[in-house]
Amino acid sequence: MDFSSRITRLPRAHDPEQGREARALFPDLGDDLADLVEGAAGCSPYLKTLAEKERDWLPGAFEAPEAAMETLESDLRAVAPEALADALRQGKRRVALLIGLADLAGVWPLEEVTGRLTAFADLACDLAMKACVGAEIRRGKLPGKSADDVAKAGGMVALAMGKMGAGELNYSSDIDLICLFDETQFDECAYHEARASFVRATRKMAAMLNDRTAEGYVFRTDLRLRPDPSVTPVCLAMAAAETYYESLGRTWERAAYVKARACAGDLEAGQRFLEVLRPFVWRKHLDFAAIEDAHNMRLRIREHKGLGGALTLPGHNMKLGRGGIREIEFFTQTQQIIAGGRDPDLRVRGTVEGLARLAEKGWVPQDVAEVLTAHYRFHREVEHRLQMLRDAQTHDLPGSQDEFDRLAAFMGLETDALKAELLERLTEVHALIEGFFAPEDQEGAGEAPDIGELPFDEEIIARWPGYPALRSGRAVEIFKRLKPDILSRLARTAQPDEALMAFDGFLAGLPAGVQVFSLFEANPQLVDLLVDIAGTSPKLAAHLSRNAGVFDAVIAGDFFADWPGRAALEEALGERVAREEDYERKLDAARRWMKEWHFRIGVHHLRGLVGADAAGAQYADLAGAVIGVLWPVVMAQFAQKHGEAPGRGAVVLGMGSLGAERLNAESDLDLIVIYDADGVEGSEGKRPLATRPYYARLTQAMITALSAPMAEGKLYEVDMRLRPSGNQGPVAASLQSFQAYQREDAWVWEHLALTRARVIAGPEALAGDVEAFRAELLAEKGARGKVIPEVAAMRARVAEAKPPEGPWDTKLGRGRLQEIELMAQAGSLMAGETRRSVKAGLAACVAIGWLDDAAGEALERAGRLCWNLLQAAKLLSDRPLDPGRIGEGGLGFVLRETGHETLAELRADLDAATEAAARAIDAGLDSPQGEK
């Protein structure tokens, strides 16, 4: 489609005579195109000059602008190196003229204008770099490189930074480059010679782009964004740059790399370098400390540039001034840095795209993103007009009325209307951005309470400065701002002294404070959550101090939404793990993820959003998702060394509470691994193994993946003692040996354990075979004459070996949880019941006539009360419930969970319920035991 048919607006000539002179250069143009040239030239002497120089080229470009740009690129790629400098300058004139007119006429929107300017900058940098490196190669100055290596610039790359990196170049922009070379392509003895060659090539490249000649210039080129530019060469080895960023990199450099991309030279090497820097730029936890860094950076820029004070339009800097372009970019990049480590979808370079992603993910309100996007586009258009006036790298609004009239004409607006719109937009941007970076400075901020009036032990507060979290000056400064509000919130709890002690425990356990305190400052609702937790469950507060990163889940996700289920969890964890290439990083990613969800379940339970049963099922879903994702990851890692699993593979069988989907906050995992070699004798890999040791070592690798302490802690303790022959047997059993053992050698307690067995992970076909065998075995092994005496004997052995730890131990003791679960398993075995729940097992006891309805009801009632108490106790403490140690908040939680008004009422109910259950168990185990 030709240019003229797409024109949507036209500038008005501020200097009619200048405009008519330009129009006379093109007598054959149609009216719209002629008006466009006249209006543009009548506002901008620079565009008039370009039109004069390119009078023969422009009419053809108007006919097909996209084709003109493509032809220009192909022509430049064919230019000989010695003629490239002049050719690039001519190309820049043509690009600047066509893009400027397309921008003014509305033919191309802002993103296409900036994108095409950036594309030409990429092309110019790439051609200039290869020409200069090629010259070094031809002179024999780049060791080991030949003409074939010019295509990748001999291992050198330019990283586009700032607006060039984001594809957002200004009309008359500098380009910011960081030049690097891949030192791994050179022998150690050739390193220094190669570096010197690349430094020369970089300087010549910059001169080719930057120097003004009779033909003009291509791009003003800035190389100062490299590490420590005052002492480092203009082209650095990638290893040296990596070392700098890992040890000395600052927040502003992290922000700069949000937009960084390889634009010229060896793009593959550049992309590898950026991938190496990913952990530096994108932190694994939410990084709210970046807000203060960015705010301080804004203030330093304002002070350095003298841009403080009230907002006035004459001379106002549209880039760095109040409400300007940089404000919007800082806001967007800071939000990306905060959350981009957790969410790769936020790792985009463009400001408009970044705002859209932030709104989509809930980090920025949709209306705020839309307002800022509209203002950003308008600001950029104004910036382009300012720079088109005289091809100057300026962002300052005119200081005189005449120049403002010229700008208004260029914008197609009346001067007063332009001023009013500018003032309104700049003011709104400033208000929005300032509210994000410095909310404490906003009008209406509340006054801090007088700490001396709060009901607290001053000795506790006095010891805080000595804690590890408050060792750094920065942490102290942030906490100083937070402290009054935290104490005020603690004072409003039901038991302020208990809440203060719990918060003290949280603070004492924090290894560092800057990130957590920044998190609290940016998200005050987290302080409320911490205070709530501290006032109820000091154990959970202590867990938070060791794993403060779990707060990320509260901010970044739909923390209080309904439970998503195991399938959704498995999908989410699979995506998280897949982002990591390194095996250990995958395991650490799983640990961070699991802790967040484990914390979520605990908070939901603590706040009464779910009860004991739902919490137990959720803990089991979580464990199942972890195993389901990590099992294939462990298998793949193991296969790299020993080959693919022989035969049909293996399944992980969850036993005990995991199988019954009834875990608590402290549960370990009872697992069995069953494999089917299907006649295959061993694996085929670098180090092949026979089938039995293959699966034994694979199982050990899985246990290590779950339970080994790593940088992010461990996932679960694992217990394999329920496998055939217990600790004496192999850690992985073949399907055939497992079946034979269960049929011929297993004890009754092992058959009872199978009533709760459930396949957690592994091939579906093998899982189906294991489940079918389980159902078959339960139907065969339930003879009362054998089961009931064994259950009675087991009960007696447990009572002798494991007495209860006091009256509040709901797991051990007569009529308590372990005995009730044992009866349920016995009922399931004798009835051939394949459902795994306690409720189904007790119903089976009644269905087969072993227990009557009253006994069944007594066991179910006692089991429900004991389970509710156990779940609550595990959330409050590592030990059995001790009402004297859980505080008023914890006691209130326990009473709410059990439906009682007082502790005495709960104790009486517990004693009565468990005694009734014990009598029902006594009667059942003393009943006639002949087979039926």
Order of alpha helices (4+ residues) and beta strands (2+ residues): alpha-alpha-alpha-alpha-alpha-alpha-alpha-beta-alpha-beta-alpha-beta-beta-alpha-alpha-beta-alpha-alpha-alpha-alpha-alpha-alpha-alpha-alpha-alpha-alpha-alpha-alpha-alpha-alpha-alpha-alpha-alpha-alpha-beta-alpha-beta-alpha-beta-beta-alpha-alpha-beta-alpha-alpha-alpha-alpha-alpha-alpha-alpha
